[in-house]
Amino acid sequence: MSSVKSKRGGFAALIAAILLSGLAAGALWCLLSIFIDSQSTSVLIAFAILIGLFMRWLDYADRRGAIAAVGATLIAFVYAQYLFAAVRMANLLGFPLRDTLFRMDLPYAWRVVRDGVMPWDIGFASIACVVAVVVTALKRSRPVVEK
């Protein structure tokens, strides 16, 4: 009996994939929002699709991958909201964004985020989590091999 080894890594690799994909998606979402001058939460759905495809590419197309995709999507949402708060504070105070990111304390950032997040933002984030689960857990179609 031969067993085929899975390509995926262990728990540490999964945690690294969650953190890297979530932080990258959050940063890209913030940069895109700065570029188009609009904080559109619907963009998170596109990033959730990409995160789900990334988890499938890493061979986590199962329950762990779906949970990881939800975690990465939530990390992207929270990190982007933190960055949006820093952008708002930098604009209001006239400081460079880099200085604001290093000087901003978490309780003040939480107040700015809390005031800026609307109910539809939470709704779009929830939809994005569902989309991430669906994309990650879709069954792969097997190609038909003729003999």
DOKEMAR-345380 format. One line per field, with one value per atom (N, C-alpha, C): x, y, z; residue in one letter; atom name. Coordinates in nm, 2 decimals, padded with zeros to 4 digits. Each point is the difference from the previous one (the first is absolute). Layout:
BEGIN
x c(X/...)
y c(Y/...)
z c(Z/...)
resn c(A/...)
name c(CA/...)
# end
This chain:
BEGIN
x c(00.08/-00.08/00.09/-00.02/00.08/-00.09/00.05/-00.08/00.06/-00.08/00.04/00.01/00.11/00.02/-00.07/-00.06/-00.06/00.10/-00.03/00.10/00.00/-00.11/-00.01/00.09/00.03/00.08/-00.08/00.06/-00.07/-00.07/-00.03/-00.08/00.07/00.13/00.08/-00.01/00.00/-00.02/-00.14/-00.10/-00.14/-00.01/00.06/-00.01/00.08/00.11/00.07/-00.08/-00.07/-00.08/-00.12/-00.06/-00.10/00.05/00.11/00.05/00.04/00.08/00.05/-00.11/-00.09/-00.11/-00.09/-00.03/-00.09/00.06/00.13/00.06/00.03/00.03/00.02/-00.13/-00.11/-00.13/-00.04/00.02/-00.04/00.08/00.13/00.09/-00.04/-00.02/-00.04/-00.14/-00.09/-00.13/00.01/00.09/00.02/00.06/00.10/00.07/-00.10/-00.08/-00.10/-00.10/-00.04/-00.10/00.06/00.13/00.06/00.01/00.03/00.01/-00.13/-00.11/-00.13/-00.07/00.05/-00.06/-00.13/-00.02/-00.12/00.03/-00.07/00.02/-00.11/00.01/-00.10/00.02/-00.09/00.02/-00.03/-00.07/-00.03/00.12/00.11/00.13/00.05/-00.04/00.04/-00.05/-00.11/-00.06/00.10/00.06/00.09/00.13/00.04/00.12/-00.03/-00.13/-00.04/00.01/-00.04/00.01/00.15/00.09/00.14/00.06/-00.04/00.05/-00.05/-00.13/-00.05/00.08/00.03/00.08/00.14/00.05/00.14/00.00/-00.10/-00.01/-00.01/-00.08/-00.01/00.14/00.07/00.13/00.10/-00.02/00.09/-00.05/-00.10/-00.06/-00.07/-00.06/-00.09/-00.14/-00.05/-00.14/-00.09/00.01/-00.08/-00.05/-00.04/-00.06/00.11/00.12/00.11/00.02/00.00/00.02/-00.11/-00.12/-00.12/00.01/00.04/00.01/00.12/00.11/00.11/-00.04/-00.08/-00.04/-00.09/-00.08/-00.08/00.09/00.09/00.10/00.08/00.04/00.08/-00.09/-00.12/-00.09/-00.03/-00.02/-00.02/00.12/00.12/00.12/00.01/-00.03/00.00/-00.09/-00.12/-00.10/00.05/00.05/00.05/00.12/00.10/00.12/-00.03/-00.09/-00.03/-00.07/-00.09/-00.07/00.10/00.10/00.11/00.08/00.03/00.07/-00.09/-00.13/-00.09/-00.01/00.01/00.00/00.13/00.11/00.13/-00.01/-00.06/-00.01/-00.08/-00.12/-00.08/00.07/00.07/00.07/00.12/00.07/00.10/-00.05/-00.12/-00.06/-00.04/-00.06/-00.05/00.11/00.11/00.10/00.11/00.00/00.11/00.13/00.00/00.13/00.02/00.12/00.02/-00.06/-00.05/-00.06/00.09/00.13/00.09/00.02/00.01/00.01/-00.12/-00.12/-00.12/-00.02/00.05/-00.01/00.09/00.11/00.09/-00.04/-00.07/-00.03/-00.14/-00.09/-00.14/-00.01/-00.07/-00.02/-00.13/-00.01/-00.11/-00.13/-00.02/-00.13/-00.05/00.08/-00.05/-00.03/00.08/-00.04/-00.13/-00.02/-00.13/-00.12/00.02/-00.11/-00.03/00.11/-00.02/-00.06/00.04/-00.06/-00.14/-00.03/-00.14/-00.10/00.05/-00.08/-00.01/00.09/00.00/-00.06/-00.02/-00.06/-00.15/-00.06/-00.15/-00.05/-00.14/-00.05/00.02/-00.01/00.02/00.15/00.09/00.14/00.00/-00.07/00.00/-00.08/-00.10/-00.07/00.08/00.08/00.09/00.11/00.05/00.10/-00.06/-00.12/-00.06/-00.02/-00.05/-00.01/00.13/00.11/00.13/00.05/-00.03/00.03/-00.07/-00.12/-00.08/00.06/00.03/00.06/00.14/00.08/00.13/-00.02/-00.10/-00.03/-00.04/-00.09/-00.05/00.11/00.08/00.11/00.10/00.03/00.10/-00.05/-00.13/-00.05/-00.06/00.00/-00.06/00.07/-00.07/00.06/00.07/00.11/00.07/-00.05/-00.02/-00.05/00.12/-00.01/00.11/00.00/00.11/00.00/-00.02/-00.07/-00.02/00.12/00.06/00.11/-00.04/00.02/-00.04/00.12/-00.03/00.11/00.00)
y c(-00.12/00.12/00.12/00.09/00.12/00.12/00.08/00.12/00.12/00.09/00.12/00.11/00.06/00.11/00.12/00.07/00.13/00.11/00.09/00.11/00.10/00.01/00.11/-00.03/00.12/-00.01/-00.02/00.02/-00.02/00.12/00.01/00.10/00.14/00.00/00.13/00.06/-00.09/00.05/00.05/-00.06/00.05/00.14/00.01/00.13/00.11/-00.03/00.09/00.04/-00.09/00.03/00.09/-00.02/00.08/00.14/00.02/00.13/00.07/-00.06/00.06/00.04/-00.09/00.04/00.10/00.00/00.09/00.14/00.01/00.13/00.06/-00.09/00.05/00.05/-00.07/00.04/00.13/00.02/00.12/00.12/-00.02/00.11/00.04/-00.10/00.03/00.07/-00.05/00.07/00.15/00.02/00.14/00.08/-00.05/00.07/00.03/-00.10/00.02/00.10/00.00/00.10/00.14/00.02/00.13/00.04/-00.09/00.03/00.05/-00.08/00.04/00.10/00.04/00.10/-00.05/-00.12/-00.06/-00.12/-00.01/-00.12/-00.09/-00.08/-00.09/-00.14/-00.04/-00.13/-00.11/00.02/-00.10/-00.06/00.07/-00.05/-00.12/00.00/-00.12/-00.13/00.00/-00.12/-00.05/00.08/-00.04/-00.05/00.06/-00.05/-00.13/-00.02/-00.13/-00.11/00.03/-00.10/-00.04/00.10/-00.02/-00.08/00.03/-00.07/-00.15/-00.02/-00.14/-00.08/00.07/-00.07/-00.02/00.09/-00.02/-00.12/-00.02/-00.11/-00.13/00.00/-00.12/-00.03/00.10/-00.02/-00.06/00.04/-00.06/-00.14/-00.05/-00.13/-00.01/00.11/00.00/00.01/-00.08/00.00/-00.09/00.03/-00.08/00.09/-00.05/00.08/00.09/-00.05/00.09/00.11/-00.02/00.11/00.10/-00.05/00.09/00.09/-00.06/00.08/00.10/-00.05/00.09/00.12/-00.03/00.10/00.11/-00.05/00.10/00.08/-00.07/00.08/00.10/-00.04/00.10/00.11/-00.02/00.10/00.10/-00.06/00.09/00.08/-00.06/00.07/00.12/-00.03/00.10/00.12/-00.03/00.10/00.08/-00.06/00.07/00.09/-00.06/00.07/00.12/-00.02/00.11/00.11/-00.03/00.10/00.08/-00.07/00.06/00.10/-00.04/00.08/00.12/-00.02/00.11/00.10/-00.05/00.10/00.08/-00.07/00.08/00.10/-00.03/00.09/00.12/-00.03/00.11/00.10/-00.06/00.08/00.08/-00.06/00.07/00.11/-00.02/00.11/00.11/-00.03/00.10/00.08/-00.07/00.07/00.05/-00.04/00.05/-00.07/-00.11/-00.08/-00.09/-00.05/-00.10/-00.13/-00.09/-00.12/-00.09/-00.01/-00.09/00.04/00.14/00.04/-00.03/00.02/-00.03/-00.14/-00.09/-00.15/-00.03/00.06/-00.03/00.07/00.11/00.07/-00.03/-00.05/-00.03/-00.11/00.03/-00.11/-00.07/-00.12/-00.09/00.05/00.05/00.05/00.11/00.09/00.11/-00.05/-00.09/-00.06/-00.07/-00.07/-00.08/00.10/00.12/00.09/00.06/00.02/00.05/-00.11/-00.13/-00.11/-00.02/00.01/-00.02/00.10/00.13/00.10/-00.01/-00.06/-00.01/-00.12/-00.11/-00.12/00.01/-00.02/00.00/-00.14/-00.02/-00.13/-00.08/00.08/-00.07/-00.05/00.06/-00.05/-00.14/-00.01/-00.13/-00.10/00.04/-00.08/-00.05/00.09/-00.04/-00.09/00.02/-00.08/-00.15/00.00/-00.13/-00.08/00.08/-00.06/-00.05/00.08/-00.04/-00.13/-00.01/-00.13/-00.12/00.02/-00.11/-00.03/00.10/-00.02/-00.07/00.03/-00.06/-00.15/-00.03/-00.14/-00.08/00.06/-00.07/-00.02/00.10/-00.01/-00.11/00.00/-00.09/-00.14/-00.02/-00.14/-00.06/00.07/-00.05/-00.13/-00.10/-00.12/00.02/-00.05/00.01/-00.10/00.04/-00.10/-00.08/-00.12/-00.09/-00.01/00.02/-00.02/-00.15/-00.02/-00.13/-00.05/-00.11/-00.05/-00.12/00.00/-00.11/-00.10/-00.12/-00.10/-00.06)
z c(00.00/00.00/00.00/-00.10/00.00/00.04/00.08/00.04/-00.06/-00.05/-00.06/00.11/00.01/00.10/-00.05/00.09/-00.03/-00.02/-00.09/-00.02/00.11/00.07/00.10/00.12/00.07/00.11/00.13/00.11/00.13/00.04/00.13/00.06/-00.01/00.02/-00.02/-00.14/-00.10/-00.14/-00.02/00.06/-00.01/00.07/00.12/00.07/-00.08/-00.06/-00.08/-00.13/-00.06/-00.11/00.03/00.12/00.05/00.02/00.07/00.03/-00.12/-00.09/-00.12/-00.09/-00.03/-00.09/00.05/00.13/00.06/00.01/00.04/00.01/-00.14/-00.10/-00.14/-00.06/00.02/-00.05/00.07/00.13/00.07/-00.05/-00.02/-00.05/-00.15/-00.08/-00.14/-00.01/00.09/00.00/00.04/00.10/00.04/-00.11/-00.06/-00.11/-00.12/-00.03/-00.11/00.04/00.13/00.04/00.00/00.03/00.00/-00.15/-00.09/-00.14/-00.06/00.03/-00.06/00.09/00.11/00.09/00.05/00.03/00.06/00.08/00.11/00.09/-00.03/-00.10/-00.04/00.06/00.09/00.07/-00.10/-00.11/-00.09/-00.07/00.01/-00.06/00.08/00.13/00.08/-00.05/-00.07/-00.06/-00.10/-00.09/-00.10/00.07/00.11/00.07/00.07/00.04/00.06/-00.10/-00.12/-00.11/-00.02/-00.01/-00.02/00.12/00.12/00.12/-00.01/-00.04/-00.01/-00.11/-00.11/-00.11/00.05/00.08/00.05/00.10/00.08/00.09/-00.08/-00.11/-00.08/-00.07/-00.04/-00.07/00.10/00.13/00.10/00.04/-00.06/00.02/00.14/00.04/00.12/-00.05/-00.09/-00.04/00.08/00.13/00.10/00.11/00.11/00.11/00.06/00.01/00.05/-00.09/-00.13/-00.09/00.00/00.01/00.01/00.13/00.11/00.12/-00.01/-00.07/-00.02/-00.09/-00.10/-00.10/00.08/00.08/00.08/00.09/00.07/00.09/-00.08/-00.12/-00.08/-00.05/-00.03/-00.04/00.11/00.12/00.12/00.03/-00.01/00.02/-00.10/-00.12/-00.11/00.04/00.04/00.04/00.12/00.10/00.12/-00.03/-00.08/-00.03/-00.09/-00.10/-00.08/00.07/00.10/00.08/00.08/00.05/00.08/-00.09/-00.12/-00.10/-00.04/-00.02/-00.03/00.11/00.13/00.11/00.00/-00.03/-00.01/-00.11/-00.12/-00.11/00.04/00.07/00.05/00.09/00.10/00.10/-00.07/-00.09/-00.07/-00.08/-00.07/-00.07/00.09/00.11/00.09/00.07/00.03/00.08/-00.09/-00.13/-00.09/00.02/00.06/00.01/-00.11/-00.03/-00.10/00.06/-00.09/00.04/00.07/-00.04/00.07/00.15/00.03/00.13/00.08/-00.06/00.07/00.03/-00.08/00.03/00.12/00.01/00.11/00.13/-00.01/00.12/00.06/-00.09/00.04/00.10/00.11/00.10/-00.03/00.05/-00.04/00.06/00.12/00.04/-00.08/-00.04/-00.09/-00.14/-00.05/-00.13/00.01/00.11/00.02/-00.01/00.07/-00.01/-00.14/-00.07/-00.14/-00.09/00.02/-00.07/00.03/00.13/00.05/-00.06/-00.01/-00.06/-00.15/-00.07/-00.14/-00.06/00.08/-00.05/00.01/-00.12/-00.01/00.00/00.02/00.00/-00.13/-00.11/-00.13/-00.02/00.07/00.00/00.07/00.11/00.07/-00.09/-00.07/-00.09/-00.12/-00.06/-00.11/00.05/00.12/00.06/00.02/00.05/00.02/-00.14/-00.10/-00.13/-00.05/00.02/-00.04/00.06/00.13/00.07/-00.06/-00.03/-00.06/-00.14/-00.08/-00.13/00.01/00.10/00.02/00.04/00.08/00.03/-00.13/-00.07/-00.12/-00.11/-00.02/-00.10/00.05/00.13/00.05/00.00/00.03/00.02/-00.13/-00.11/-00.12/-00.04/-00.05/-00.04/-00.14/-00.01/-00.13/-00.10/-00.12/-00.10/-00.05/00.00/-00.05/-00.15/-00.06/-00.15/-00.04/-00.10/-00.05/-00.08/00.04/-00.07/-00.08/-00.13/-00.09/-00.01/00.00/-00.01/-00.14)
resn c(M/M/M/S/S/S/S/S/S/V/V/V/K/K/K/S/S/S/K/K/K/R/R/R/G/G/G/G/G/G/F/F/F/A/A/A/A/A/A/L/L/L/I/I/I/A/A/A/A/A/A/I/I/I/L/L/L/L/L/L/S/S/S/G/G/G/L/L/L/A/A/A/A/A/A/G/G/G/A/A/A/L/L/L/W/W/W/C/C/C/L/L/L/L/L/L/S/S/S/I/I/I/F/F/F/I/I/I/D/D/D/S/S/S/Q/Q/Q/S/S/S/T/T/T/S/S/S/V/V/V/L/L/L/I/I/I/A/A/A/F/F/F/A/A/A/I/I/I/L/L/L/I/I/I/G/G/G/L/L/L/F/F/F/M/M/M/R/R/R/W/W/W/L/L/L/D/D/D/Y/Y/Y/A/A/A/D/D/D/R/R/R/R/R/R/G/G/G/A/A/A/I/I/I/A/A/A/A/A/A/V/V/V/G/G/G/A/A/A/T/T/T/L/L/L/I/I/I/A/A/A/F/F/F/V/V/V/Y/Y/Y/A/A/A/Q/Q/Q/Y/Y/Y/L/L/L/F/F/F/A/A/A/A/A/A/V/V/V/R/R/R/M/M/M/A/A/A/N/N/N/L/L/L/L/L/L/G/G/G/F/F/F/P/P/P/L/L/L/R/R/R/D/D/D/T/T/T/L/L/L/F/F/F/R/R/R/M/M/M/D/D/D/L/L/L/P/P/P/Y/Y/Y/A/A/A/W/W/W/R/R/R/V/V/V/V/V/V/R/R/R/D/D/D/G/G/G/V/V/V/M/M/M/P/P/P/W/W/W/D/D/D/I/I/I/G/G/G/F/F/F/A/A/A/S/S/S/I/I/I/A/A/A/C/C/C/V/V/V/V/V/V/A/A/A/V/V/V/V/V/V/V/V/V/T/T/T/A/A/A/L/L/L/K/K/K/R/R/R/S/S/S/R/R/R/P/P/P/V/V/V/V/V/V/E/E/E/K/K/K)
name c(N/CA/C/N/CA/C/N/CA/C/N/CA/C/N/CA/C/N/CA/C/N/CA/C/N/CA/C/N/CA/C/N/CA/C/N/CA/C/N/CA/C/N/CA/C/N/CA/C/N/CA/C/N/CA/C/N/CA/C/N/CA/C/N/CA/C/N/CA/C/N/CA/C/N/CA/C/N/CA/C/N/CA/C/N/CA/C/N/CA/C/N/CA/C/N/CA/C/N/CA/C/N/CA/C/N/CA/C/N/CA/C/N/CA/C/N/CA/C/N/CA/C/N/CA/C/N/CA/C/N/CA/C/N/CA/C/N/CA/C/N/CA/C/N/CA/C/N/CA/C/N/CA/C/N/CA/C/N/CA/C/N/CA/C/N/CA/C/N/CA/C/N/CA/C/N/CA/C/N/CA/C/N/CA/C/N/CA/C/N/CA/C/N/CA/C/N/CA/C/N/CA/C/N/CA/C/N/CA/C/N/CA/C/N/CA/C/N/CA/C/N/CA/C/N/CA/C/N/CA/C/N/CA/C/N/CA/C/N/CA/C/N/CA/C/N/CA/C/N/CA/C/N/CA/C/N/CA/C/N/CA/C/N/CA/C/N/CA/C/N/CA/C/N/CA/C/N/CA/C/N/CA/C/N/CA/C/N/CA/C/N/CA/C/N/CA/C/N/CA/C/N/CA/C/N/CA/C/N/CA/C/N/CA/C/N/CA/C/N/CA/C/N/CA/C/N/CA/C/N/CA/C/N/CA/C/N/CA/C/N/CA/C/N/CA/C/N/CA/C/N/CA/C/N/CA/C/N/CA/C/N/CA/C/N/CA/C/N/CA/C/N/CA/C/N/CA/C/N/CA/C/N/CA/C/N/CA/C/N/CA/C/N/CA/C/N/CA/C/N/CA/C/N/CA/C/N/CA/C/N/CA/C/N/CA/C/N/CA/C/N/CA/C/N/CA/C/N/CA/C/N/CA/C/N/CA/C/N/CA/C/N/CA/C/N/CA/C/N/CA/C/N/CA/C/N/CA/C/N/CA/C/N/CA/C/N/CA/C/N/CA/C/N/CA/C/N/CA/C/N/CA/C/N/CA/C/N/CA/C/N/CA/C/N/CA/C/N/CA/C/N/CA/C/N/CA/C/N/CA/C/N/CA/C)
# end
